[in-house]
Each structure stands twice: as C-alpha cells, then as structure tokens.
Amino acid sequence: MAAIPDREIEFSPLGGRITRDGYTVQVHIYRFASSEDEWTLEVVDHEEGHTVWEDTFADDQVAYEAFEQTLNEDGIHSFVDEPIKH
C-alpha cells in the first residue's frame, strides 16, 4: 500500500480562544496549506471535546460567522455540555 504523504495545515487568523459565561473554547478554522480547499470549522472545549461542522466553508470569514451564529443562538453550552456535529 502506498503511503499517504503528510500535508501541512493552514489555520485562519480568525480562530482562537473564546470565553463566555465562564467557559472557554478554542475555535479552529483550517484547510490544507497552499490549496483552494474549503475551510473546516471545529470547536474544542475545555475537556478536549470536539464539535465539527459537517459542511465546509468557501472562506474563513463565513466559517467564523457560522460559529458566531451558533454561539449567539445556542450559547457556549452547545459546545461544552455535549459536543455535537453542526
């Protein structure tokens, strides 16, 4: 079987730590470096639970807006209590 080469990951500067209501999550927006691939959105909570969006995003700003929309509509607990796919 042929080996799959490792590829570098490009992270958006829009990602980072977000704290609300005493909870902090880490927002990761990423894609393969030097590619035109769409962006993936993932949120990691304080216990290393991962929430990953099933859809990808045309640009990192749209990905961040999807995170903000979920945060504003469902609160930070939607990421902390029981991480799910969005």
C-alpha positions as CSV (number, residue, x, y, z in Angstrom):
1,M,0.0,0.0,0.0
2,A,1.3,3.5,-0.9
3,A,1.9,5.8,2.0
4,I,-0.2,8.9,2.2
5,P,2.0,12.0,2.4
6,D,1.7,14.4,5.3
7,R,0.2,17.7,4.3
8,E,0.6,21.0,6.1
9,I,-2.5,22.6,7.6
10,E,-3.2,26.3,7.2
11,F,-5.0,27.9,10.2
12,S,-7.1,31.0,9.8
13,P,-6.2,34.0,12.0
14,L,-9.9,34.2,12.8
15,G,-9.7,31.2,15.1
16,G,-8.7,31.4,18.7
17,R,-10.0,31.3,22.3
18,I,-13.5,32.5,23.0
19,T,-14.8,32.8,26.6
20,R,-18.5,33.2,27.5
21,D,-20.3,32.6,30.8
22,G,-17.1,31.3,32.4
23,Y,-16.4,28.7,29.7
24,T,-13.6,28.9,27.2
25,V,-13.5,27.1,23.8
26,Q,-10.8,27.0,21.2
27,V,-12.1,27.8,17.6
28,H,-10.1,26.1,14.8
29,I,-10.7,27.2,11.2
30,Y,-8.4,25.3,8.8
31,R,-7.7,23.7,5.4
32,F,-4.7,22.1,3.6
33,A,-2.0,24.7,3.1
34,S,-1.4,26.1,-0.4
35,S,-4.7,24.8,-1.6
36,E,-8.0,26.2,-2.7
37,D,-9.8,23.7,-0.5
38,E,-12.8,25.0,1.6
39,W,-12.4,25.7,5.3
40,T,-13.3,23.3,8.1
41,L,-14.7,24.6,11.4
42,E,-14.0,22.9,14.7
43,V,-14.5,23.9,18.3
44,V,-12.6,22.2,21.1
45,D,-13.9,22.6,24.7
46,H,-12.0,22.6,28.0
47,E,-12.2,18.8,28.2
48,E,-10.9,18.2,24.7
49,G,-14.4,17.5,23.3
50,H,-14.7,18.4,19.6
51,T,-17.6,19.9,17.7
52,V,-17.1,19.7,14.0
53,W,-19.3,21.2,11.3
54,E,-20.2,18.6,8.6
55,D,-20.2,21.3,5.9
56,T,-17.1,23.2,4.8
57,F,-17.0,26.9,4.0
58,A,-15.9,28.8,1.0
59,D,-13.8,31.2,3.1
60,D,-12.7,31.5,6.7
61,Q,-14.9,34.5,7.4
62,V,-18.0,32.5,6.5
63,A,-16.8,29.7,8.8
64,Y,-16.3,32.1,11.7
65,E,-19.8,33.6,11.1
66,A,-21.3,30.1,11.3
67,F,-19.5,29.7,14.7
68,E,-20.8,33.1,15.9
69,Q,-24.3,32.3,14.8
70,T,-24.3,29.1,16.7
71,L,-22.8,30.8,19.8
72,N,-25.4,33.6,19.7
73,E,-28.4,31.2,19.1
74,D,-27.4,28.2,21.3
75,G,-24.9,29.6,23.7
76,I,-21.5,28.3,24.6
77,H,-23.1,25.4,26.4
78,S,-23.9,23.9,23.0
79,F,-20.1,23.3,22.6
80,V,-19.3,22.5,26.2
81,D,-22.1,20.3,27.6
82,E,-22.2,17.7,24.8
83,P,-20.2,18.4,21.7
84,I,-22.2,17.5,18.5
85,K,-21.9,17.9,14.8
86,H,-23.5,21.1,13.4
